[in-house]
Amino acid sequence: MNPVKGPPSTGAKLRRFLLQVCSCAIILLFLIYACEYAVERHRRNVAERLIREIRRLEVGATTESEVNRLLDRFGEHLSVQKATSSSNPNESSALLGFSTPYLIIAREPRTLPGRRPWLINALLVVKDQRLSEVYISFLIKRSDGVFLDSVIDLGERDLTSGERSYFVSEPHVTGPPSEALKVHLGQQATNTERSRGFDINFSCLTALRECRHVCDVMPDAWQDLIERYPSGRGKQADADCQRP
């Protein structure tokens, strides 16, 4: 005869309950990370499309109506802020901005553990019904708190470094610990120069392994920078970025 089984002990009930709680917590955590990653991927895809469209614009030639059509196409995906210059009624600007989901805690942007906050802004300036300037900034926060700050500045004005239509600089940063890289493109920049200036590694926004330096974000621009300064600047980033 089989012995009659009694009701489970209190210890067995507690273990079963804890197992169910842990299982639910793991599933919930997985769903939270999956949703976070899905949002990041969507916004990364929008960023790639936006930058690809902006790259085709021509300062001094693209009309205000063409700029407005671009804003209409992307307005449903990201924040668009328009403003008119108080000093010049014929000058207006539009700021397109979007970022990874984050919360401000102790005045710092915070994301899920293992993820990193990033922000992309694109400023389009229209003057006398023609596009006159494009200013794009990428800001990515590393896990150690260092910011990777990359900028593309495309304008119809003459560049300050003589007749060059394209050059790269490393701005001096006085704020939080940062690495900065700035691409300057003039109105006469060639397709090759535009290609190098707009070469952006968008995987830095969503990859599981974080990008450590601005050379990872804009590899072609970084290469053009160090070619201007062949003696190097003695930074750890130089050694890291020149590894094969």
C-alpha positions in Angstrom: 0.0 0.0 0.0 1.2 3.5 -0.9 1.4 5.8 2.1 -1.0 8.6 2.1 0.8 11.9 1.4 0.0 14.7 3.8 -0.3 18.4 2.9 3.0 20.1 2.0 5.0 21.5 4.8 5.3 25.2 5.5 8.9 25.1 4.4 7.9 23.5 1.0 5.2 26.1 0.5 7.6 29.0 1.2 10.2 27.5 -1.2 7.5 27.2 -3.9 6.3 30.7 -3.3 9.9 32.2 -3.4 10.5 30.2 -6.6 7.4 31.7 -8.2 8.4 35.2 -7.1 11.9 34.8 -8.5 10.5 33.5 -11.8 8.1 36.4 -12.2 10.9 38.9 -11.3 13.2 37.4 -13.9 10.5 37.4 -16.6 9.5 41.0 -15.7 13.1 42.1 -15.8 13.6 40.5 -19.2 10.5 42.2 -20.5 11.7 45.6 -19.3 15.1 45.2 -20.9 13.5 43.9 -24.1 11.2 47.0 -24.3 14.1 49.3 -23.5 16.2 47.8 -26.3 13.3 47.8 -28.8 12.8 51.6 -28.1 16.6 52.2 -28.5 16.7 50.3 -31.8 13.8 52.2 -33.1 15.3 55.5 -32.2 18.6 54.5 -33.6 17.0 53.6 -36.9 15.2 57.0 -37.0 18.6 58.7 -36.3 20.2 56.9 -39.2 17.4 57.8 -41.6 17.5 61.4 -40.4 21.2 61.9 -40.8 21.1 60.2 -44.2 18.4 62.8 -45.3 20.3 65.7 -43.8 23.5 64.6 -45.6 21.7 65.2 -48.9 20.8 68.8 -48.0 22.8 71.6 -49.7 23.4 74.8 -47.7 22.6 77.8 -49.8 20.5 75.7 -52.2 18.0 73.6 -50.2 14.8 75.6 -50.0 12.7 76.3 -46.8 9.9 74.2 -48.2 12.3 71.2 -48.6 13.4 71.6 -45.0 9.8 71.7 -43.9 9.0 68.5 -45.8 11.9 66.8 -43.9 10.5 68.1 -40.6 7.1 66.8 -41.5 8.5 63.3 -42.3 10.3 63.0 -39.0 8.0 65.0 -36.7 6.0 62.0 -35.7 9.2 60.2 -34.5 11.0 62.9 -32.5 10.6 66.3 -30.9 10.7 69.3 -33.3 11.0 72.8 -32.0 10.8 75.8 -34.4 11.8 79.3 -33.6 12.2 82.6 -35.5 15.1 85.0 -34.9 14.1 88.1 -33.0 16.8 90.1 -34.7 16.1 88.9 -38.3 12.5 87.9 -39.3 13.9 86.2 -42.4 15.9 83.7 -40.3 14.3 80.7 -38.5 15.6 77.4 -37.0 14.3 74.0 -36.3 15.7 71.7 -33.6 15.1 68.0 -33.9 16.0 66.1 -30.8 15.7 62.6 -29.4 17.4 60.3 -27.0 17.4 57.0 -25.2 14.7 56.6 -22.5 16.1 57.9 -19.2 15.2 59.3 -15.8 16.8 62.3 -14.1 18.1 61.1 -10.7 20.3 63.5 -8.7 20.5 65.8 -11.7 22.1 63.0 -13.8 20.4 61.0 -16.6 20.0 57.4 -15.6 19.1 54.3 -17.7 18.8 50.6 -16.9 22.0 49.0 -15.5 24.2 47.9 -18.4 22.6 50.5 -20.8 23.9 54.1 -21.4 22.1 57.4 -22.1 22.6 59.2 -25.4 21.3 62.3 -27.0 21.1 63.5 -30.6 20.2 67.0 -31.7 20.0 68.4 -35.2 19.7 72.1 -35.7 18.6 73.4 -39.2 18.9 77.1 -39.8 17.0 78.8 -42.7 17.9 82.3 -43.8 16.1 84.1 -46.7 14.2 80.9 -47.5 17.4 78.9 -48.0 19.2 76.5 -45.7 22.2 78.3 -44.2 23.5 76.0 -41.5 23.3 72.4 -40.2 24.5 71.6 -36.7 24.4 68.0 -35.5 25.6 66.8 -32.0 25.9 63.3 -30.6 26.4 62.9 -26.9 27.0 59.4 -25.4 27.7 58.7 -21.7 30.2 56.0 -21.0 29.7 53.6 -18.0 32.5 55.5 -16.1 30.7 58.9 -16.6 32.8 60.2 -19.4 30.9 61.8 -22.2 31.7 61.2 -25.9 30.7 64.4 -27.7 30.7 64.4 -31.5 29.6 67.4 -33.6 29.1 68.0 -37.4 28.9 71.7 -38.4 27.9 72.3 -42.0 27.6 75.9 -43.1 27.8 78.2 -46.1 30.2 80.6 -44.5 34.0 80.4 -45.2 35.8 78.2 -42.8 38.3 79.9 -40.5 41.2 77.7 -41.6 41.9 79.2 -45.0 40.2 77.7 -48.1 39.7 74.2 -46.8 36.1 73.0 -47.2 36.6 70.2 -44.6 38.6 69.8 -41.5 38.4 68.1 -38.1 39.2 69.7 -34.7 39.3 68.5 -31.1 37.5 71.2 -29.1 38.6 72.0 -25.6 36.1 70.8 -23.0 35.6 72.7 -19.7 32.6 70.9 -18.4 32.2 67.3 -17.3 34.9 64.7 -18.3 34.5 64.4 -22.0 36.2 63.5 -25.3 35.1 65.8 -28.1 35.4 65.7 -31.9 34.1 68.3 -34.3 33.7 68.1 -38.1 33.7 71.4 -40.0 32.2 71.2 -43.5 32.0 74.2 -45.9 29.6 74.8 -48.7 32.1 73.5 -51.3 32.8 70.3 -49.5 33.2 67.4 -51.9 31.2 64.1 -51.8 34.2 62.4 -50.4 34.6 65.0 -47.6 30.9 64.8 -46.8 31.1 61.0 -46.7 34.0 61.1 -44.2 32.5 63.9 -42.2 29.1 62.1 -41.9 30.6 58.7 -41.2 29.0 57.8 -37.9 29.1 54.5 -36.1 25.5 54.2 -35.0 26.1 50.9 -33.3 27.7 52.9 -30.4 24.1 53.8 -29.5 22.8 50.2 -29.0 25.7 47.7 -29.0 26.1 45.6 -25.8 29.8 46.5 -25.7 30.1 50.3 -25.3 32.2 52.6 -27.5 35.1 53.9 -25.4 36.3 56.9 -27.5 35.1 59.4 -30.0 37.2 57.6 -32.6 34.7 54.7 -32.3 31.8 57.1 -33.0 33.4 58.9 -36.0 36.3 56.7 -37.2 37.0 58.6 -40.5 37.0 62.0 -38.9 39.3 60.8 -36.2 41.7 59.4 -38.8 41.7 62.8 -40.5 42.4 64.5 -37.2 45.4 62.5 -36.3 46.8 62.9 -39.8 46.8 66.6 -39.1 48.7 66.0 -35.9 51.1 63.1 -36.8 53.1 63.6 -33.6 50.1 62.6 -31.5 48.7 64.2 -28.4 49.8 61.6 -25.9 46.3 60.4 -25.0 45.3 56.9 -24.1 42.6 57.3 -26.8 45.3 57.5 -29.4 46.7 54.1 -28.5 43.3 52.5 -28.2 42.0 53.9 -31.5 45.0 52.9 -33.5 44.8 49.2 -32.6 44.1 47.0 -35.7 
